[in-house]
Amino acid sequence: MAPAVTILACGDPMRADDGAVLAALELLPAAARRRTEIRRIGQLDPEDLREVADGRPCIVGDAVAGLAAGTVIVRRLDAMAGRTASTGPTSSHALDLGQALGIAQAMGTLPHGWFLGIGGQDFTLHAGLSPDLRAHLPFAATVLEVIVAMAGRLAGGDA
Amino acid sequence: MAMHGTTDQAASGAVRAGGDEERFDLEQLTRVEGEGALHLRLAGGRVVEAHLSIFEAPRYFERLVIGRTPDEVIDIVARVCGICPVAYQMTAVHAFEDLFGIVVDPAVVALRRLLYCGEWIESHALHIYLLHAPDFLGYESGIELARDHRRIVERGLALKRTGNRILALLGGRPIHPVSVRVGGFSRVPSRGSLAELGPDLDAAVEAARTTVAWAATLPAPDFQEPVRLVALRHPQQYPMNQGRIASTDGLDLDPAGWEQAFGEEQVAWSTALQGRAHDGAAYLLGPAARITLDAAQLHPLAAEALAATGLSEEIATNPFRSIVARSVELLHAVAEARDLVAGYQPPATPQVSWSARPGQAAWATEAPRGLLFHRYAVDEEGVVGEARIVPPTSQNQTAIEAATAAFAPTVLDLPREETTNRLEQLIRSYDPCISCAAHFLDLRLEEV
C-alpha cells in the first residue's frame, strides 16, 4: 500500500534540540509509521517539496527557536510560504523555511500539508535533547500522530 | 532598476552627519550568509570611509578544537559553515596528512575532488540563481524570480540538487558530511552507486553550459576595480585541494605558507578579523581570482564556455561579472564530477593507517568563496594545542570595502532604494560568508 503522507523531517541530531522532529518520529506508533514516507532531509529545499508524490499530503517538521521547549505549533504550509522567521537570521546562504516554501509555491510545486514545529532551547553542538524538550516529546509525537491520521483521511488513504 | 514584488529592506539611507559630511548606512545586508551592515562616510561627494560591519557573534571554533584529535577536528570544523563544510574538512585533513606524512590512495584523492565538486556545485548554483540573479533581473528575492521565471529557477534548483546528491553519497548527508577521515574516508561508495549520479551529471553539464551563456547576458554595471588576485595554482588541475599559493603579482608559496605573506587584524567595526597582505594591500580570493590565475586548468567545456562569453579579462576587474566567473566554475565542477564518476575505481581500502607526529599542521584549499587556510599545533599524540582558521570572507573584506568606496559615488545620486540595491548587489558579488568570517583568535578563558 502506498504511503498516505510524506513527512519531510528537518533537523540535525548533533545540534541538541535541532533533532526534535527526528526524536518525535521515533515515538510514532508503528501503525502511523506504516502510513508515512519519512524523509530525513536536514534542511528543507524546494526540490524536496517538488519530489512529494502528486496529490499526497506532506508534513514538514522542524525544531523552532523562540518557543518554550516542547511547545508544538502547526501551520498550513501555504500560510508559511514566503514568510521569514522573525527570530532567526534574516540573511543566509541556505534558504530558510519560508523561502523554500515560497519558491515552491511560486513554481506551483508546493504540496498540500502542514508545518509541525517543536520548540527547542538548546541548539549547541552536541547530541541529545534538552531535559525540558525530552519531557514534552511524547506530546509532540502525539500531535504528529494526529496530523498523520488527519492527512491520511484527507488523502483518502487507509487512516 | 525597477524592483518587482515587495521590499522588506532594513533601514538604510543617507543622513547628514554634520558639516559637509554625510553618512550612508545600510543596516542589514540581505541575501548574504550571516549578519552584516555597510556604513559609508562621505565628504564632498567622495567616500572617505567604507566599513563592512560584521556584527555576528564570534564562533570560537579555534578554541573548540583545542584538546581534540585530528578526526574530531575534521567533524568540528565542518560546523563552521552549512554551505561549505567540505572546504573546512578538506583543509584540515590535508594539513594533518601533510604533517603526518600520510599518502592516500589515488582513488581517495579523486573522491575528495568529487566531494569538493559537489560543494562547489551546490554553493555556486544557490548563489547564482537564488541570491545574485534577482539583483540583475530586478527582483527582491528568489521567490519573486521563481514566480516570473520558473524555468530559470528550476534549472538552478536542479543543479543545486546534483551537488547535494554528490555530498550525500560521499559524505553521508548533504550538510556537514561525516565520512572524511585522516587517511581517507570512513567508507567509500561502490562503483555502481556512484554511477547512479551519471544521468544527473549529464543533465547538469548541459544546465551549467546554459548557465554560463545566460549569466554572460546579465547586465553588469560598467565598473572596474583592479585588485591583487590570490588563489592556489596547480600545474595539472584546477585548484581545489592542492596547489601553491599564487597571485597576479607573482607570489608563489607553499600551501602551508599563507602566514609568510598575509595576516589578519582586528578592526573596531567588525567581529571578523580582516585579512591583508603584509604590505598592507587588499587582495581578492574566489572565482574571479581562480579563473584569472588558473584558466589553463579549466575543464575544456568550461574553458570553451568562458571563451564564448568574451569576458575573460573583465572578470578579473569587474566584480559584477563574478556571476559569470561562478557560472564557469559551476560548469567546471559538474564536468569534472562527471569525469571522476566515469573513471572511478574504488580504493583497495577506504582509509590508510597513520601515526601522529608533533608539529605544525598547515594547509590551504579553495573553498567556493576562495582560499581557506588552517594551521594546527599538535603534540605527539596528534592532539591540537593551538589552531588558526582563516576563512576567505575574512580575507576579502578589505577588498570589498575598497570596491564599495570606489563604486558608491556612481550610485549615491540615485533614489535611496536604488542606491541600496546597487550597493547590496556589489557586496553580493563577493558571495560573502559572514558566519565563517566571524572568528577571534585571542579568546582567553580564565578559570577561577
Interface residues (C-beta under 8 A of the other chain):
Chain A: D12 M14 G42 Q43 D45 P46 E47 R50 G82 T84 P89 T90 S91 S92 H93 A94 L95 Q99 G102 I103 Q105 A106 M107 G108 L125
Chain B: D8 A10 Q28 L29 T30 R31 V32 E33 G34 E35 G36 L64 I76 R79 G82 I83 S123 L126 H127 L130 L131 S141 G142 I143 E144 A146 R147 R150 V153 E154 L157 A158 K160 R161 N164 R173 P174 I175 H176 C433
